[in-house]
Amino acid sequence: MLRFRTLLAGPSRKRKKNPKTRRRTRAARSDAVPGKQCDDADVLRQPHQLETFPPEEEEEEDGELGFRLKRSARSAHGVQPLGNLFLSPNAANSRNAGLGTLQSLTDELVLEILGLLSGTHLGILATVSKSFYVFCNHEPLWRNLVLEALGGDFLFNGSWKSTYVAGCHPSFDVGSVGESGLEVRDFYSDYVFQSWLCANLEMKPEWLERDNIVRKRGISVEEFVRSFEEPNKPVLLEGCMDGWSALEKWNREYLVKTCTGVRFSVGPVEMRLEDYLRYSDQTREERPLYLFDPKFGEKVPVLGSDYEVPIYFREDLFSVLGNERPDYRWIIIGPSGSGSSFHIDPNSTSAWNAVITGSKKWVLFPPDVVPPGVHPSPDGAEVACPVSIIEWFMNFYGATKSWEKKPVECICKAGEVIFVPSGWWHMVINLEESIAITQNYVSSRNLLSVLDFLKKPNASTLVSGTRDRVNLHNKFKNAIEAKFPGKIGQLMLKAEEKAALQKKPSFWDSVTDSKAGAFKFSF
């Protein structure tokens, strides 16, 4: 097995996403259609003619670089980072020889092309050479095949390839697919290796040390508004979930029993909770599927009665739209390593996130600071960012230590609530299996910014959580004026007065002649 002391960091991989879409599949077709029929192939056996060698004893940790692999880390098929090739003068990269005329293509492009193939053709191509064996066993390819062919009706079987075979070819001996696979000599690839590393790397202690968020317990609503909501600053609130029955009741057994037969949104598909939990127990991938459902309260009404909105967030102006309001609340369940990469919450809303079980690492940047490695388009419709959260920590987190405007960070544990202000960039990763509730809301403090956001020229691409994106601004504004006459005008006047005060010159500015550089007396 590769020793990390020889690891040379590869280039950062990036993916593009729409801010209103939390996740997108990377290494295969982006037009996946759940429910697509399985192909009728049966050639999915592991190639027997490839050269193999016994893996060396596994090193769990390398003290020099501090990397620690998960105990359940699977084989990397012998793939090593490209830099290791230069440490083996007599070695040739079997990646190139095995690809033939395709060797000039980038690894990412090779995988994009392979993403166009069926499971049958991937299985056949894997027998052609060592190189194709490695590429054709890239797990995200099989993940997309499963989601396309089976939607959410699959039982995870340890790996996506094995799951595909068991689901699409039940008569085939899944045991012959294997889990660890073959070890291929002299295969060097930064892209493939980093994908494997990010899927199997534990969070480093130094990534968890910084905790600089303001923590408050028992503050009044007035203090929350004055100190955090109006200045648009995050805060971690303790004790405001006391009395929630969800804190006592929401464990696996209760949720599975209460939600029997109910399907929840998981990435691009819908799954039964018991099937998702089976998947989350076994998955070891770079970007685990995340249960993130905006309709849980309608699907299982009792869940909505197991918690109440904390007193700080009860002004909910989007409620004036009734059933036409955008999606605003979600139940979130995910295994260790799952989470959301950097994004700004939809429609310029603020949010609160309450952890019921587990713990989450948060990293937040203010609206005027774009996180390193994140590249939003000028109109905000697209965001290019690292493929996974672990990759961001590996390649970009260290740079923030020297920044003047450091991110706000914390670990939010069960029973704690974090306030995420409007416009703040944030990412979150589950440090263990976690269950949480989150809600986005509009209050008097961010109403004007929400209205401005909803009337942007490209609102049809930016607005999310509703089918009527173009008319949402007018509907919302009219409903507010009908329910709270004069409220918008009062807020606009207050905002103008605040802006005027900020522009008003100080005494010393008023008596200083900026041209002459001296005082001016006008008695």
C-alpha positions as CSV (number, residue, x, y, z in Angstrom):
1,M,0.0,0.0,0.0
2,L,1.2,3.5,-0.7
3,R,3.0,5.2,2.1
4,F,2.0,8.8,2.6
5,R,5.5,10.0,3.2
6,T,5.9,9.7,-0.6
7,L,2.6,11.5,-1.3
8,L,2.9,14.5,-3.5
9,A,-0.2,16.6,-3.5
10,G,-2.1,16.7,-6.8
11,P,-4.0,19.6,-8.5
12,S,-7.3,20.6,-7.0
13,R,-10.3,19.2,-8.8
14,K,-13.3,21.5,-9.1
15,R,-16.9,21.1,-9.9
16,K,-19.6,23.6,-10.9
17,K,-22.9,23.8,-9.2
18,N,-25.9,26.0,-9.1
19,P,-26.2,27.7,-5.7
20,K,-29.8,26.5,-5.4
21,T,-28.8,22.9,-5.9
22,R,-26.9,21.6,-2.9
23,R,-25.2,18.7,-4.7
24,R,-24.4,17.5,-8.2
25,T,-22.9,14.2,-9.4
26,R,-19.4,14.6,-10.8
27,A,-17.8,11.7,-12.6
28,A,-20.5,10.6,-14.9
29,R,-23.6,11.7,-16.8
30,S,-25.2,14.9,-15.5
31,D,-28.5,14.0,-17.1
32,A,-29.2,11.0,-15.0
33,V,-32.8,9.9,-15.2
34,P,-34.0,7.9,-12.2
35,G,-36.0,4.9,-13.3
36,K,-34.0,4.1,-16.4
37,Q,-34.1,0.4,-17.2
38,C,-31.2,-1.9,-16.5
39,D,-29.2,-3.2,-19.4
40,D,-29.3,-6.9,-20.1
41,A,-25.6,-7.5,-19.8
42,D,-24.0,-10.3,-17.8
43,V,-20.3,-9.5,-18.3
44,L,-19.3,-8.0,-15.0
45,R,-16.6,-10.4,-13.7
46,Q,-13.3,-9.2,-12.5
47,P,-10.6,-9.6,-15.1
48,H,-8.4,-12.6,-14.3
49,Q,-5.5,-11.9,-16.7
50,L,-4.2,-8.7,-15.0
51,E,-1.0,-8.8,-13.1
52,T,-1.5,-8.7,-9.3
53,F,0.6,-8.5,-6.2
54,P,-0.1,-8.8,-2.5
55,P,-0.6,-5.5,-0.8
56,E,1.8,-4.4,1.9
57,E,0.8,-4.2,5.5
58,E,-1.6,-1.2,5.8
59,E,-0.3,1.9,7.5
60,E,-3.1,3.7,9.3
61,E,-1.2,6.9,9.9
62,D,1.9,8.6,8.7
63,G,3.4,10.7,11.4
64,E,5.3,13.0,9.0
65,L,2.2,14.4,7.3
66,G,-0.4,13.5,9.9
67,F,-2.8,11.8,7.5
68,R,-5.0,9.1,9.1
69,L,-7.1,6.7,7.1
70,K,-10.4,5.4,8.2
71,R,-10.2,1.9,9.6
72,S,-12.6,0.8,6.9
73,A,-10.5,2.2,4.1
74,R,-10.8,0.1,1.0
75,S,-8.2,-0.7,-1.7
76,A,-7.0,2.0,-4.0
77,H,-6.3,-0.6,-6.7
78,G,-2.7,0.3,-6.3
79,V,-3.1,3.8,-7.7
80,Q,-0.4,6.3,-6.5
81,P,-0.1,10.0,-6.9
82,L,1.7,11.1,-10.1
83,G,4.6,12.6,-8.2
84,N,5.6,9.1,-7.0
85,L,6.5,8.2,-10.6
86,F,9.5,10.5,-10.3
87,L,10.7,8.6,-7.3
88,S,10.8,5.4,-9.3
89,P,13.2,6.1,-12.2
90,N,12.8,2.8,-13.8
91,A,9.0,2.7,-13.6
92,A,6.6,3.5,-16.5
93,N,3.1,4.7,-15.9
94,S,0.8,1.8,-16.8
95,R,-2.0,4.3,-17.0
96,N,-0.6,5.5,-20.4
97,A,0.2,2.2,-21.9
98,G,-3.2,0.8,-21.0
99,L,-5.1,3.7,-22.5
100,G,-3.4,3.6,-25.9
101,T,-4.3,6.6,-28.1
102,L,-6.6,7.9,-25.3
103,Q,-3.6,8.5,-23.0
104,S,-3.4,12.2,-24.0
105,L,-6.8,12.8,-22.4
106,T,-7.0,14.0,-18.8
107,D,-8.2,11.5,-16.2
108,E,-11.3,13.6,-15.7
109,L,-12.2,13.5,-19.4
110,V,-11.6,9.7,-19.6
111,L,-14.1,9.3,-16.8
112,E,-16.6,11.6,-18.4
113,I,-16.4,9.4,-21.6
114,L,-16.7,6.2,-19.5
115,G,-19.8,7.7,-17.9
116,L,-21.5,7.4,-21.2
117,L,-21.2,3.6,-21.2
118,S,-23.6,1.0,-19.8
119,G,-22.7,-1.4,-17.0
120,T,-22.1,-4.1,-19.5
121,H,-19.6,-2.1,-21.5
122,L,-17.8,-1.0,-18.4
123,G,-17.5,-4.6,-17.3
124,I,-16.1,-5.6,-20.7
125,L,-13.8,-2.7,-21.0
126,A,-12.3,-3.4,-17.5
127,T,-10.8,-6.6,-18.9
128,V,-8.9,-4.9,-21.7
129,S,-6.0,-3.5,-19.7
130,K,-4.7,-2.5,-16.2
131,S,-5.6,1.1,-17.0
132,F,-9.1,0.5,-18.1
133,Y,-9.6,-1.9,-15.1
134,V,-8.8,1.0,-12.7
135,F,-10.9,3.6,-14.6
136,C,-13.8,1.3,-15.1
137,N,-14.0,0.4,-11.4
138,H,-14.2,4.1,-10.4
139,E,-17.0,4.0,-7.9
140,P,-18.8,7.2,-9.0
141,L,-19.4,5.7,-12.4
142,W,-21.3,2.8,-10.8
143,R,-23.1,5.1,-8.4
144,N,-24.6,7.0,-11.3
145,L,-25.6,3.7,-13.1
146,V,-27.4,2.6,-9.9
147,L,-29.3,5.9,-9.5
148,E,-30.2,6.0,-13.2
149,A,-31.4,2.4,-13.4
150,L,-32.9,1.9,-9.9
151,G,-33.7,5.4,-8.6
152,G,-34.0,5.0,-4.9
153,D,-35.1,1.4,-5.0
154,F,-31.7,-0.2,-4.2
155,L,-30.2,-2.0,-1.3
156,F,-26.6,-0.9,-0.9
157,N,-24.2,-3.9,-1.0
158,G,-20.9,-2.5,0.2
159,S,-19.9,-0.9,-3.1
160,W,-21.8,0.8,-5.9
161,K,-20.6,-1.8,-8.5
162,S,-21.8,-4.7,-6.3
163,T,-25.1,-2.8,-5.7
164,Y,-25.6,-2.4,-9.4
165,V,-25.0,-6.1,-10.1
166,A,-27.3,-7.2,-7.3
167,G,-30.0,-4.8,-8.4
168,C,-29.9,-5.2,-12.1
169,H,-28.7,-8.8,-12.4
170,P,-30.0,-10.6,-9.4
171,S,-29.1,-14.0,-10.9
172,F,-25.4,-13.0,-11.1
173,D,-23.1,-14.1,-8.3
174,V,-22.4,-10.8,-6.6
175,G,-19.5,-12.4,-4.7
176,S,-17.5,-12.7,-7.9
177,V,-17.6,-8.9,-8.2
178,G,-15.4,-8.6,-5.2
179,E,-15.0,-5.6,-2.9
180,S,-11.3,-4.9,-2.7
181,G,-10.4,-5.8,-6.3
182,L,-7.0,-6.2,-7.8
183,E,-3.9,-4.2,-7.1
184,V,-2.3,-2.8,-10.2
185,R,1.4,-2.0,-10.4
186,D,2.8,1.4,-11.5
187,F,-0.5,3.2,-12.0
188,Y,0.0,6.9,-11.3
189,S,-2.8,9.4,-11.3
190,D,-3.4,12.5,-9.1
191,Y,-7.1,12.7,-10.0
192,V,-8.0,9.1,-9.2
193,F,-5.7,8.9,-6.2
194,Q,-7.1,12.1,-4.6
195,S,-10.7,10.9,-5.2
196,W,-9.8,7.7,-3.2
197,L,-7.9,9.6,-0.5
198,C,-10.7,12.0,0.1
199,A,-13.1,9.1,0.5
200,N,-10.9,7.4,3.1
201,L,-9.2,10.2,5.0
202,E,-10.2,11.1,8.5
203,M,-10.6,14.7,9.5
204,K,-7.2,16.0,10.8
205,P,-7.3,17.3,14.4
206,E,-5.9,20.7,13.2
207,W,-9.0,21.1,11.1
208,L,-11.2,20.9,14.2
209,E,-9.2,23.0,16.6
210,R,-10.4,26.5,15.7
211,D,-13.7,27.5,17.5
212,N,-14.1,31.2,17.3
213,I,-17.9,31.6,17.1
214,V,-19.7,33.6,19.7
215,R,-21.7,31.3,22.0
216,K,-24.8,32.5,23.9
217,R,-27.2,30.9,26.4
218,G,-30.5,32.4,27.6
219,I,-30.2,35.7,25.8
220,S,-33.4,37.7,25.1
221,V,-34.9,38.1,21.7
222,E,-34.0,41.8,21.8
223,E,-30.4,41.1,22.5
224,F,-30.3,38.5,19.7
225,V,-31.7,41.0,17.2
226,R,-29.4,43.8,18.4
227,S,-26.2,41.9,18.6
228,F,-26.5,39.3,15.8
229,E,-29.5,39.6,13.4
230,E,-29.2,43.3,12.7
231,P,-25.4,43.3,12.3
232,N,-25.7,40.1,10.4
233,K,-23.3,38.0,12.5
234,P,-23.4,34.3,13.2
235,V,-23.9,33.0,16.7
236,L,-24.2,29.5,18.3
237,L,-27.2,29.4,20.7
238,E,-27.3,26.9,23.6
239,G,-30.3,25.8,25.5
240,C,-33.0,27.0,23.1
241,M,-33.9,23.4,22.1
242,D,-34.7,22.4,25.7
243,G,-38.1,20.8,25.8
244,W,-37.9,19.4,22.3
245,S,-39.3,15.9,22.3
246,A,-37.1,15.2,19.2
247,L,-34.0,15.3,21.4
248,E,-35.3,12.3,23.3
249,K,-37.3,10.5,20.6
250,W,-35.3,10.9,17.4
251,N,-33.2,7.8,17.2
252,R,-33.0,5.3,14.4
253,E,-35.6,3.0,15.8
254,Y,-38.2,5.7,16.3
255,L,-37.7,7.3,12.9
256,V,-37.8,4.0,11.0
257,K,-40.9,3.0,12.8
258,T,-42.6,6.4,12.5
259,C,-41.6,6.8,8.8
260,T,-42.3,3.2,7.6
261,G,-42.8,3.3,3.8
262,V,-42.2,7.0,3.5
263,R,-39.7,8.2,0.8
264,F,-37.4,11.0,1.5
265,S,-35.3,13.2,-0.9
266,V,-31.7,11.8,-1.1
267,G,-29.7,13.6,-3.7
268,P,-31.4,13.1,-7.1
269,V,-33.7,10.3,-5.9
270,E,-36.2,9.4,-3.1
271,M,-35.5,6.5,-0.7
272,R,-37.1,4.8,2.2
273,L,-35.4,5.7,5.4
274,E,-34.5,2.1,6.3
275,D,-32.8,1.7,2.9
276,Y,-30.9,5.0,3.3
277,L,-29.6,4.0,6.7
278,R,-28.4,0.7,5.3
279,Y,-26.5,2.7,2.7
280,S,-25.1,5.2,5.2
281,D,-23.8,2.4,7.4
282,Q,-21.7,1.0,4.6
283,T,-20.7,3.8,2.4
284,R,-17.1,5.0,2.1
285,E,-17.1,7.5,-0.7
286,E,-15.9,11.0,-1.3
287,R,-19.3,12.7,-1.3
288,P,-21.9,10.5,0.5
289,L,-25.5,10.9,-0.5
290,Y,-27.3,13.2,2.0
291,L,-30.9,12.9,3.1
292,F,-32.2,16.4,2.7
293,D,-36.0,16.6,2.6
294,P,-38.1,19.8,2.4
295,K,-41.5,18.1,2.7
296,F,-40.9,15.9,5.7
297,G,-43.5,17.8,7.7
298,E,-46.2,17.1,5.1
299,K,-45.0,13.5,4.7
300,V,-44.9,12.7,8.4
301,P,-46.8,15.4,10.3
302,V,-45.8,14.0,13.7
303,L,-42.2,14.9,13.0
304,G,-43.2,18.5,12.7
305,S,-44.8,18.4,16.2
306,D,-41.6,17.0,17.8
307,Y,-39.9,20.3,17.7
308,E,-40.7,24.0,17.8
309,V,-39.1,27.0,16.2
310,P,-36.7,28.7,18.7
311,I,-38.1,32.1,20.0
312,Y,-35.4,34.0,18.1
313,F,-36.7,33.0,14.7
314,R,-40.5,33.1,15.0
315,E,-40.9,36.2,12.7
316,D,-41.4,34.3,9.5
317,L,-42.6,36.7,6.8
318,F,-42.6,34.2,4.0
319,S,-45.5,32.5,5.7
320,V,-47.8,35.2,4.2
321,L,-47.6,33.2,1.0
322,G,-49.2,30.2,2.5
323,N,-48.8,27.1,0.3
324,E,-47.0,29.2,-2.3
325,R,-44.0,29.9,-0.1
326,P,-40.6,28.5,-1.2
327,D,-39.2,25.5,0.5
328,Y,-38.1,26.6,3.9
329,R,-37.5,23.6,6.3
330,W,-35.6,20.4,5.9
331,I,-34.8,17.3,7.9
332,I,-31.2,16.4,7.4
333,I,-29.7,12.9,8.0
334,G,-26.2,11.8,7.0
335,P,-23.2,9.6,7.9
336,S,-19.8,10.9,9.0
337,G,-18.2,12.7,6.0
338,S,-21.5,13.9,4.5
339,G,-22.4,17.5,4.4
340,S,-22.8,20.6,2.2
341,S,-20.0,22.3,0.4
342,F,-19.7,26.1,0.2
343,H,-22.9,27.9,-0.7
344,I,-25.0,30.9,0.2
345,D,-28.5,30.1,1.4
346,P,-31.3,30.6,-1.1
347,N,-33.3,33.7,-1.8
348,S,-31.1,35.9,0.5
349,T,-32.8,34.3,3.5
350,S,-31.2,33.7,6.9
351,A,-31.3,30.3,8.5
352,W,-31.0,28.3,11.7
353,N,-29.7,24.8,12.0
354,A,-30.5,22.6,15.1
355,V,-28.5,19.4,15.7
356,I,-30.6,16.7,17.3
357,T,-28.0,13.9,17.3
358,G,-24.4,13.8,16.3
359,S,-22.1,16.8,15.6
360,K,-21.2,19.1,12.7
361,K,-18.1,21.2,11.8
362,W,-19.1,24.6,10.4
363,V,-16.9,27.0,8.5
364,L,-18.5,30.4,7.6
365,F,-17.2,33.4,5.6
366,P,-18.9,36.9,5.6
367,P,-20.6,38.0,2.4
368,D,-17.6,40.1,1.3
369,V,-15.1,37.3,1.5
370,V,-15.2,34.5,-1.0
371,P,-13.8,31.3,0.5
372,P,-10.5,30.1,-1.1
373,G,-11.0,27.6,-3.9
374,V,-14.5,28.8,-4.5
375,H,-15.2,30.7,-7.7
376,P,-18.8,32.1,-8.2
377,S,-19.8,33.3,-11.6
378,P,-20.4,37.1,-11.9
379,D,-24.2,36.7,-11.8
380,G,-24.0,34.2,-9.0
381,A,-25.8,31.5,-10.9
382,E,-22.9,29.0,-10.9
383,V,-20.2,28.2,-8.4
384,A,-17.0,26.3,-9.1
385,C,-15.6,24.6,-6.0
386,P,-13.6,21.6,-5.0
387,V,-15.3,18.2,-5.6
388,S,-15.6,17.3,-1.9
389,I,-15.4,18.9,1.5
390,I,-12.4,16.9,2.5
391,E,-10.6,18.1,-0.6
392,W,-11.2,21.7,0.4
393,F,-9.8,21.1,3.8
394,M,-6.7,19.4,2.3
395,N,-5.9,22.0,-0.3
396,F,-7.4,25.3,1.0
397,Y,-8.1,25.3,4.7
398,G,-4.5,26.0,5.6
399,A,-4.5,29.3,3.7
400,T,-7.1,30.8,5.9
401,K,-4.8,30.8,8.9
402,S,-2.9,33.8,7.5
403,W,-6.0,35.7,6.4
404,E,-6.9,39.0,8.1
405,K,-10.6,38.1,7.9
406,K,-10.5,34.6,9.2
407,P,-13.6,32.4,8.9
408,V,-16.0,31.8,11.7
409,E,-15.7,28.2,12.8
410,C,-17.3,25.9,15.4
411,I,-18.4,22.3,16.1
412,C,-22.2,22.3,16.7
413,K,-23.2,19.5,18.9
414,A,-26.6,17.9,19.8
415,G,-28.8,20.4,21.5
416,E,-27.2,23.4,19.9
417,V,-28.5,25.8,17.3
418,I,-26.4,27.9,14.9
419,F,-27.7,31.1,13.3
420,V,-26.5,31.5,9.7
421,P,-27.0,35.2,8.6
422,S,-28.1,36.2,5.1
423,G,-25.4,36.2,2.4
424,W,-22.8,34.3,4.4
425,W,-20.8,31.5,2.6
426,H,-20.8,28.4,4.7
427,M,-20.0,24.7,4.5
428,V,-20.7,21.9,7.0
429,I,-19.5,18.4,7.4
430,N,-20.9,15.7,9.7
431,L,-18.2,14.4,12.1
432,E,-20.4,11.4,13.0
433,E,-23.9,10.2,11.9
434,S,-26.1,13.2,12.5
435,I,-29.7,14.2,12.4
436,A,-30.7,17.9,12.3
437,I,-33.5,20.3,11.4
438,T,-32.9,23.5,9.5
439,Q,-35.2,26.4,8.5
440,N,-34.7,29.4,6.3
441,Y,-36.7,32.5,7.1
442,V,-37.3,36.1,6.4
443,S,-37.6,38.7,9.2
444,S,-37.9,42.5,9.3
445,R,-34.1,42.6,9.3
446,N,-33.6,41.0,5.9
447,L,-36.9,41.6,4.2
448,L,-35.6,44.4,2.0
449,S,-32.6,42.3,0.9
450,V,-34.9,39.4,0.1
451,L,-37.1,41.6,-2.0
452,D,-34.1,43.0,-3.9
453,F,-32.9,39.5,-4.6
454,L,-36.2,38.3,-5.9
455,K,-36.4,41.1,-8.4
456,K,-33.0,40.6,-10.0
457,P,-33.0,40.3,-13.8
458,N,-31.9,36.7,-13.6
459,A,-34.3,35.7,-10.8
460,S,-35.5,32.8,-12.9
461,T,-32.1,31.1,-12.4
462,L,-31.3,32.4,-8.9
463,V,-34.6,31.9,-7.1
464,S,-35.1,28.4,-5.7
465,G,-37.6,26.3,-3.8
466,T,-40.7,27.3,-5.9
467,R,-42.0,26.7,-9.4
468,D,-43.0,30.3,-9.9
469,R,-39.6,32.0,-9.7
470,V,-40.4,34.9,-12.0
471,N,-43.5,36.1,-10.1
472,L,-42.4,35.4,-6.6
473,H,-41.2,39.0,-5.9
474,N,-44.6,40.5,-6.8
475,K,-46.5,37.9,-5.0
476,F,-44.4,38.3,-1.8
477,K,-44.4,42.1,-1.9
478,N,-48.2,42.3,-2.4
479,A,-48.8,39.8,0.3
480,I,-46.6,41.7,2.8
481,E,-48.3,45.0,2.0
482,A,-51.7,43.4,2.4
483,K,-50.8,41.8,5.7
484,F,-48.6,44.5,7.1
485,P,-49.6,47.9,5.5
486,G,-46.7,50.4,5.4
487,K,-44.1,47.9,6.7
488,I,-41.9,48.0,3.6
489,G,-42.0,51.8,3.4
490,Q,-41.0,52.0,7.1
491,L,-38.1,49.6,6.6
492,M,-36.9,51.6,3.6
493,L,-37.0,54.9,5.5
494,K,-35.1,53.3,8.4
495,A,-32.5,52.0,6.0
496,E,-32.1,55.4,4.3
497,E,-31.6,57.0,7.7
498,K,-29.1,54.5,8.7
499,A,-27.2,55.0,5.5
500,A,-27.2,58.7,5.9
501,L,-25.8,58.4,9.4
502,Q,-23.0,56.2,8.1
503,K,-22.1,58.9,5.5
504,K,-22.4,61.8,7.9
505,P,-18.9,63.3,8.4
506,S,-17.5,63.4,11.9
507,F,-16.7,66.7,13.6
508,W,-13.0,66.6,12.6
509,D,-13.9,65.8,9.0
510,S,-16.2,68.8,9.0
511,V,-13.5,71.2,10.2
512,T,-10.7,69.9,8.1
513,D,-9.9,71.3,4.7
514,S,-9.2,68.2,2.6
515,K,-7.4,70.3,-0.1
516,A,-5.2,72.4,2.1
517,G,-4.6,69.7,4.7
518,A,-5.4,72.2,7.5
519,F,-8.4,73.3,9.6
520,K,-10.9,75.7,8.1
521,F,-12.7,78.2,10.4
522,S,-16.0,79.5,9.2
523,F,-17.3,81.4,12.3
